[in-house]
Structure formats: structure tokens, C-alpha cells
Amino acid sequence: MKSSSRVKQKLHDALTEKFVNSIPSQNARDFKCLSNLAKARLSHGKANQSRIAYLIHPSKGRVETENGMMEICCNFYQDLYNVKPIDTSYWSELFEDITTLNQNDIDLLDRDITAGECFEALKAIQLDRVPGDDGLTIELWRFIFPIIGGHFIKMVNIAKDKGHFHDGLLNGLLTLLKKESEFKGTMKNFRPLSLMNIDYKIITKVLSSRLKKVMNKIIHHNQIAGIPGRTIHDNIHLIRAIIDHHSRNRIPLGITMWDQEKAFDRVNHLYFFEVLREFGFGNNFINMIKLLYTNSIFTIKFNNILSEKVFFNSGIRQGCSLSGYLYVLCLELLLNLIRKNPKIPGVLVPGSQYRSLVNTILQNDETNIEIKTLAYADDVCTFAFNTNDEFETYELFKKYSYASGGKTNDTKTVIFWISDCLDPPSFNAKIEREKCTFLRIPMDTQGQLPQEEIDKMSTSFYKIPNLCWKKEDCAFGLIHLESMIISYRIKCGLTITNTTPKIWTFFALPYVGLQLYKYSPWLWTNLIPHLHDDKQFFSDVAIHTAKWLKRGGNVINNGNDKSIYWRFINLNIYQPPSVALADRCFQQSARFRHRNMYLISKDHLPL
């Protein structure tokens, strides 16, 4: 009791001192008052704009009352987060031949949580984030943790002994984010986001920081979500190269983009815990994850109204630093099934037909460079040449669903058929032939951004202030969108080759590209970066880049996310705009028509 009283007194004194030191002057108070009134007015306006006017009930139809809509929400999420039936007889097939952790990694994950780790986790959590249902902010936690840190660790250890946390730590506030698609009044138009209390976030941040260090050892390189050294650009540029290669060589190919309904929310917890055991995680780590997922409840916030408590009995909680890693672990078993199934086809990376080059780069004759699947979290794509390929892959998705509680969304699964000489087989999935969207990037049958997407950007970008700026000579600068896209590809490629594992470096490989350029000059123009082989440069940009790097220049300037390529473009290849392009971009805005614009000369850009 005395110890508790001393801690309370320390907190009281510290908070009082902080309050006294932060008391502003009268002018500052007046200014802040007006500022708060303005913010409140804006927030009120936004709340009214984002208010949901109606929902569709499965049997009653359109419902507009607050109580009626809240009932629809609660019923939907209670059903979604109820325990999903699974068939454990499929587990043995899924758990076969998976990579497991070594003892050093197990020891790293199993060690006790320390106050130092917790404080580092606190400092890593971004400020100004919305708090959980207890209302305590990250700023407050950073201030008081040096006082209560020891007691926080004691609370965690008591929970481990008792098998549960205290009431409140696992309470979540479920907010609903409206998806970008057209709103049709159904709950499927929303994406749930869990707002958890900071004490919960501290624990999960510590565990995720540890887990991040071992993920690349047990997750195959074709899953790129959240794994250090892998980026979304790995798969984007790889799929672009595959599309371009098959299109130019007129090799028919179907790229299947699988959609899984509520992928994170349907994972059965029994399956989830068994996955951790099969990967070789230690008992301490698994038990801590169980503590975080047992007896968890949440409240739904809908139109600024809070629901009654709803139990979280299924799924991986989104909005948590652990969630991405945990889901990737659960899905890896499906991806492993696909990779090792001889009935499912793969494709070779363009250039891998030159085996001597592959061996030179990878220095391993046994390296399998055939690609059967690419994944970014739950966004999974596979390849199909005929209906049997689609059927065999679908059967594996069904097995995964039976084992885990998942569900494949047949109506949203799409096959992008690449061929101008052969009609697609009678696939069950919807077929696209002109364009597709891969990881939210539109692509045509050459792997390029479709012209209509560039046109949309060109005709509307004047609305975005950041794309138009005043230059030093009092003229106005205007970003040329095609050059922006090209330079972004180059920048991403440079990032890829600096950070990715060796085999993925090969997939985006400029050095292999340079060698293959002798055989197929067109092959690597669709990839980046363009580097220098002492004989030839691919573009003016590459020349400027090489000079810049040789002089010791950096990719990132002054901590800003601006590539060196933009520096070269700004300095070297501006010219007065063509009348046609200026009219095309600014015909909707009279204020720009008589300005001195500068555009980038297309003749000086990479192909």
C-alpha cells in the first residue's frame, strides 16, 4: 500500500509540475481558444459529411434509424468474430516441409520483456495517434513511464502467471473505415480498424520488434509484406517484367489474382496458435500471444455512437503492430503448398533461360528461380495456362480455408489473360484482357501504366497544389507526369538493389539486365534501374546519375524523400512547354493559361 501511495504521489507531483509549466499567457490562451473552436467546427463538419445515412438489413431492407443501423453493425461483427469451424485433418498436409526457427531465434523471442524494451517501444510509437477506449495518449504514457515502468513489467509478469490480463487492457474500439468502392449500404463496404489502449500497444510493439528480426528466415522471399529488406516494389516490378516478356514473345499466360473474404478476420485462433507451434516458436512467446488474444472484447463506434461489448473470438486484430506478421505466418502454409505442388505451373523470370548467367549471379546451381506465386499479405497471385491449372490452385485454397477458417471470394477473383493471338480458356474466375490492377497499380498487357490512367492524372492534377510550384525565376514549374512515373521507377529500383535478399536482387537485377541486353535489347527497358556497363548508358538520366554518385552524391537529399533523378531533371532537361500539352493539362483552370510553364523534354527521358 505504501509503495502504491508513493507511486501515485510521484505521478501527481510530476503531472502537476507539467501542468504548471505549460500554463500559457492570456494571449496564447485566447489564440488557442479560437484555434480549438475552429478545429471543433471543422471536425463537426467532417463528422456530418462522413455520417452513414443508411444500411441495408438482410431481411428488413433499408434502415435509417441509429438503433437499427447499430443493430446491423453488432450482428455483422459478432457473426464475423465468432469462432469459425475448421477441419484439423488438413493440418498435417499444410504443416509438412516448412522452415522452422533455430534455437537462437527461439531464445530471442522467449526472453522476458524488460522495462527498457517497453520504453523503446513507446518512443517508436507515433505521436498524435487516436487513443483506445481509456483515452490515455501516447504523449502521456511517455511522460509517466519512467515512474511506473517497473510496475508495468510486474503487471505483465502477473498476467503470465494468472493466464489473463487485467480488465481493460484487451478492450478495443472498433472504428469503421469506408472503402473506396461505391457505397451500397452493406457492412462489406467498411474496413474495421481496432484502436487499442497504449498499454496493449507497448507489449505488441516489443513482440513485433523481436519477431521482425526472424521473419525473413522462415518466410519465403515471394511473400514481401512487412519483411525487412523486401518492398512492395519487388513484386510490382517482377510482375511487370513477366507481363512484358510474355506479351512481346506472344506466350499466352493467365495471372490469377485471388481475393480472400475478410482474410484477417476469419483466421481461427486454434489454427493460428498451432501455426506458431509448427514454426518452432517457444512456449513463452506463444503464451504471450495467447494472452493478447484470449478474452478480448471490443466496442463498435458507428456514427459517433458506441455499441455494447462484442467478443473477439476469431481473426487477427488489424491496427496492431503484430497483426501483419501473424497473418503472414498463417498464410505462408498455403503459399508453401502452392510452391511444392507439381501440378501448379510457374513461370521463369525473364532472362533465367541463360543458365550460366543465373549461376554467375546466384552462385548456386540448385537455386529454384521458377515463380509459382507472389504475395503481399493476403494479396496472392498465381499463374494459369489452362482450366486445370486454375482448378488445382483453387483446390489448395479450399484446403487452406478448411484448415484455417478462411474463405475464397470467387466473385472478386480475377484472371488477367495476356495474349493477342489466343482466346482464354473457359476459366471459372472473371477474365480481364485489356488491363488489371496488381497491388493497386493499374497495368496493361505490356506491364505499363494504361494510357487512360495517365490521361486521368493529366487532366486533374492541377487540383493538387503540390504538383505546381513557383520557381526561383518567378515562373511556374509543372511536373511532367510521364517523367515522374519513370523517375519513380528508377528510384524504386535503386532501393530494391540496395536492400533486398540476393535472390530478389536477381529478380530486379540490373547486372543481369545489362548482360541480357546483348541478347534482347528490349527486355529490360521495362525494369529499373538503368546502370552503366562501361560501354553504354541507357539514357541521359543514367549518365547524370553515374556522375552524381561518383562525386559522392546521395540518393536522399537533406532527409527529404526526393531522388537524385529529380535533381537532374530540374537542372538539365527543362524546356518551354508544348502548347498542346499545356492546354491539355490546364484547360480547366483559367488562372494557369497565361503562366510561363516549364515542362520536361520527353526526348531526354529514359525509354
C-alpha positions, -999 to 999 in steps of 0.1 A, spaced: 0 0 0 28 24 9 45 16 -24 13 23 -43 8 56 -25 44 67 -33 38 60 -70 6 79 -70 22 108 -53 51 108 -78 26 108 -107 6 136 -90 36 158 -85 50 152 -120 17 159 -137 11 190 -116 46 203 -125 40 196 -162 6 214 -160 20 245 -142 49 248 -167 25 245 -196 2 273 -185 1 298 -214 -2 336 -213 -35 353 -218 -28 360 -255 -18 324 -260 -49 312 -243 -71 334 -265 -54 322 -296 -57 286 -286 -93 290 -277 -101 304 -312 -80 276 -327 -99 250 -308 -132 265 -318 -121 264 -355 -109 228 -352 -142 218 -335 -162 234 -363 -141 216 -389 -144 183 -371 -181 187 -367 -184 194 -405 -163 163 -413 -183 142 -389 -215 152 -407 -200 146 -441 -188 111 -431 -221 101 -413 -236 70 -427 -273 77 -436 -285 42 -441 -276 5 -441 -292 -25 -458 -306 -52 -435 -307 -87 -450 -344 -91 -444 -358 -56 -435 -342 -37 -463 -331 -1 -459 -327 10 -423 -321 47 -414 -325 48 -376 -294 49 -354 -305 20 -333 -314 -1 -363 -281 6 -380 -262 -2 -348 -280 -35 -345 -269 -43 -381 -233 -35 -372 -233 -55 -340 -249 -86 -356 -224 -84 -385 -193 -82 -364 -205 -106 -338 -210 -132 -366 -177 -123 -382 -157 -127 -350 -175 -158 -338 -153 -190 -339 -150 -203 -375 -154 -240 -380 -123 -257 -391 -112 -292 -401 -79 -302 -384 -74 -332 -406 -59 -308 -432 -33 -295 -408 -8 -323 -414 -6 -315 -451 -3 -278 -445 24 -282 -419 46 -305 -439 80 -293 -451 80 -258 -436 111 -239 -424 114 -237 -386 132 -213 -362 166 -222 -348 174 -222 -311 190 -187 -311 158 -172 -326 136 -191 -302 156 -177 -272 154 -142 -286 117 -144 -288 112 -162 -255 131 -139 -232 112 -118 -206 100 -84 -215 121 -56 -199 113 -20 -190 139 -8 -214 123 -26 -243 89 -11 -233 103 24 -232 119 20 -266 86 7 -279 69 37 -265 93 60 -283 88 41 -316 50 45 -315 40 76 -335 26 106 -316 -8 122 -322 -24 88 -328 -60 82 -316 -60 65 -282 -80 35 -272 -112 35 -251 -93 46 -219 -84 79 -236 -48 78 -225 -25 92 -252 10 81 -262 23 115 -250 10 109 -215 24 74 -215 59 86 -225 58 111 -197 47 87 -169 65 55 -180 98 64 -162 78 65 -130 56 34 -135 79 13 -158 88 -13 -131 51 -17 -121 42 -22 -157 66 -51 -160 52 -65 -128 17 -63 -143 29 -83 -174 45 -110 -152 14 -113 -130 -7 -118 -162 17 -145 -174 13 -163 -141 -25 -159 -139 -32 -166 -176 -50 -134 -183 -45 -96 -183 -65 -72 -161 -99 -60 -172 -95 -32 -198 -61 -39 -213 -77 -60 -241 -106 -37 -247 -106 -24 -283 -125 4 -300 -136 -8 -335 -138 21 -360 -152 15 -395 -134 30 -425 -154 33 -456 -138 16 -486 -130 35 -518 -155 14 -538 -191 26 -543 -211 25 -511 -241 1 -513 -252 2 -477 -237 -32 -467 -212 -38 -440 -188 -52 -466 -183 -16 -477 -163 -10 -445 -128 -19 -433 -126 -24 -395 -97 -9 -376 -91 -17 -339 -80 12 -317 -62 -4 -288 -51 11 -255 -14 22 -252 -5 -5 -226 -16 -31 -251 4 -14 -279 36 -13 -258 35 -51 -254 27 -59 -290 54 -34 -302 80 -52 -281 70 -86 -295 67 -73 -331 102 -58 -329 116 -92 -319 95 -110 -345 107 -87 -373 142 -99 -368 134 -136 -376 107 -133 -402 130 -135 -433 144 -168 -420 110 -186 -421 90 -167 -448 98 -174 -484 110 -144 -505 78 -143 -526 59 -130 -496 70 -94 -492 46 -78 -467 64 -63 -437 96 -84 -441 128 -63 -436 147 -59 -469 116 -66 -490 93 -40 -505 61 -39 -525 81 -28 -555 98 -62 -556 66 -79 -568 53 -49 -588 84 -47 -610 87 -85 -612 51 -89 -625 57 -61 -649 87 -79 -663 67 -112 -666 38 -95 -683 61 -76 -708 81 -108 -715 51 -129 -723 34 -102 -743 64 -95 -765 71 -132 -771 34 -139 -776 34 -166 -749 -2 -169 -736 -4 -166 -698 -31 -161 -672 -23 -143 -640 -48 -152 -613 -53 -126 -585 -71 -143 -557 -94 -125 -533 -100 -138 -498 -131 -125 -480 -122 -108 -447 -89 -125 -447 -75 -112 -414 -109 -115 -396 -116 -152 -404 -85 -168 -391 -94 -194 -364 -74 -189 -332 -67 -226 -327 -52 -228 -362 -33 -196 -355 -17 -209 -323 -9 -243 -340 9 -224 -368 32 -208 -342 40 -242 -327 48 -257 -361 71 -229 -370 90 -237 -338 81 -207 -316 89 -212 -280 62 -216 -252 68 -182 -237 62 -164 -270 31 -185 -278 17 -180 -244 21 -142 -246 3 -142 -279 -25 -163 -263 -27 -137 -235 -33 -110 -261 -60 -129 -279 -79 -146 -250 -110 -128 -235 -106 -99 -258 -136 -76 -264 -143 -45 -284 -168 -17 -288 -180 -6 -322 -181 32 -330 -206 40 -356 -218 75 -364 -201 86 -331 -223 62 -311 -208 33 -291 -222 -2 -291 -224 -28 -264 -194 -51 -258 -187 -76 -286 -164 -107 -281 -134 -111 -303 -132 -149 -307 -118 -151 -343 -94 -133 -365 -62 -113 -363 -67 -79 -349 -60 -52 -375 -44 -19 -364 -19 -37 -342 19 -38 -349 18 -76 -347 -11 -83 -370 8 -82 -403 35 -106 -391 9 -130 -376 -12 -131 -407 18 -137 -430 28 -167 -408 -7 -181 -411 -8 -177 -449 27 -190 -455 14 -226 -452 -9 -220 -482 19 -204 -503 42 -234 -494 15 -258 -506 14 -240 -539 51 -238 -544 57 -275 -538 27 -288 -558 40 -302 -592 5 -298 -608 6 -260 -604 26 -242 -631 52 -215 -626 70 -190 -648 106 -182 -652 120 -147 -646 128 -132 -680 165 -139 -686 166 -171 -665 169 -191 -696 206 -181 -697 217 -206 -670 253 -195 -670 243 -160 -660 220 -173 -633 248 -194 -619 272 -165 -620 249 -142 -601 234 -167 -576 264 -190 -574 241 -219 -566 232 -244 -593 203 -256 -571 185 -223 -567 149 -226 -580 141 -195 -600 107 -206 -611 79 -184 -597 46 -200 -588 31 -174 -566 36 -138 -555 21 -124 -523 17 -91 -504 -1 -101 -472 -34 -115 -484 -30 -103 -520 -19 -135 -537 -14 -142 -574 -6 -174 -592 -3 -184 -629 -26 -205 -651 -22 -216 -687 -54 -237 -688 -85 -245 -667 -68 -274 -649 -41 -251 -635 -69 -229 -621 -87 -259 -606 -56 -273 -589 -48 -240 -574 -84 -235 -562 -83 -269 -545 -53 -257 -524 -72 -225 -514 -101 -247 -503 -78 -269 -482 -64 -237 -466 -99 -224 -459 -110 -257 -443 -79 -257 -421 -79 -220 -411 -115 -207 -413 -107 -186 -444 -129 -181 -474 -120 -175 -511 -141 -148 -527 -150 -164 -560 -168 -133 -574 -137 -110 -569 -110 -134 -580 -98 -123 -615 -76 -138 -642 -56 -113 -664 -52 -131 -697 -21 -120 -717 -23 -130 -754 -33 -112 -786 -33 -145 -806 -52 -169 -784 -85 -166 -766 -86 -175 -729 -98 -210 -718 -132 -212 -700 -119 -202 -666 -143 -200 -637 -129 -167 -625 -137 -134 -641 -114 -127 -671 -97 -94 -679 -79 -89 -712 -71 -52 -715 -58 -42 -681 -56 -53 -645 -48 -38 -611 -20 -55 -593 -13 -43 -557 -33 -12 -566 -12 -5 -596 -30 -4 -630 -12 -23 -657 -19 -30 -693 -9 -61 -714 27 -47 -717 30 -42 -679 28 -4 -683 5 22 -668 -25 23 -691 -27 55 -712 -62 63 -698 -47 64 -663 -21 89 -674 -48 109 -691 -69 110 -659 -39 122 -640 -30 148 -666 -65 163 -667 -70 165 -630 -36 171 -614 -39 209 -615 -62 205 -585 -32 193 -564 -12 222 -552 20 201 -546 23 194 -583 26 230 -592 51 253 -577 68 287 -581 103 286 -595 132 309 -585 129 329 -617 92 337 -608 79 313 -635 58 283 -625 71 247 -625 49 218 -636 56 181 -631 55 161 -663 36 130 -653 53 105 -676 87 116 -664 75 115 -628 65 79 -632 97 69 -650 120 86 -624 99 69 -596 106 35 -612 143 43 -613 144 54 -577 125 23 -566 148 0 -585 179 16 -568 162 10 -535 155 -27 -544 190 -35 -553 204 -19 -521 181 -37 -497 167 -70 -509 180 -105 -504 203 -119 -530 177 -139 -549 153 -110 -551 181 -88 -562 183 -112 -592 147 -107 -599 151 -69 -603 187 -73 -613 203 -45 -633 235 -65 -637 217 -95 -653 198 -70 -673 229 -55 -687 242 -89 -697 208 -98 -713 207 -65 -731 231 -81 -756 206 -108 -764 173 -89 -761 178 -51 -761 141 -46 -754 139 -70 -724 150 -48 -695 137 -14 -707 106 -22 -686 126 -26 -654 148 -3 -634 174 9 -625 194 16 -657 230 12 -648 263 16 -667 284 -12 -682 314 9 -692 302 8 -728 267 21 -729 242 41 -709 205 36 -714 196 73 -710 207 108 -701 194 101 -666 218 72 -661 247 94 -672 238 121 -647 232 95 -620 267 79 -625 284 113 -623 264 123 -592 273 90 -574 309 92 -584 311 127 -569 297 112 -536 261 123 -541 234 107 -520 200 93 -531 182 111 -504 189 148 -500 186 166 -467 164 139 -452 137 146 -478 122 118 -499 134 132 -532 155 112 -556 186 124 -573 168 119 -605 146 148 -598 176 170 -592 190 161 -626 157 167 -643 153 201 -626 188 212 -636 192 197 -670 161 190 -691 136 217 -687 122 234 -718 92 256 -726 60 235 -727 43 225 -759 10 243 -764 -9 211 -768 2 196 -735 -2 228 -716 -38 231 -730 -45 195 -721 -33 199 -685 -47 234 -678 -78 238 -700 -100 236 -669 -82 263 -650 -80 298 -664 -55 310 -638 -28 289 -654 -34 297 -691 -11 327 -693 17 315 -670 52 307 -680 53 269 -676 83 246 -678 79 210 -689 105 182 -691 116 174 -726 104 139 -734 133 134 -758 157 135 -729 139 109 -708 146 71 -705 126 48 -726 
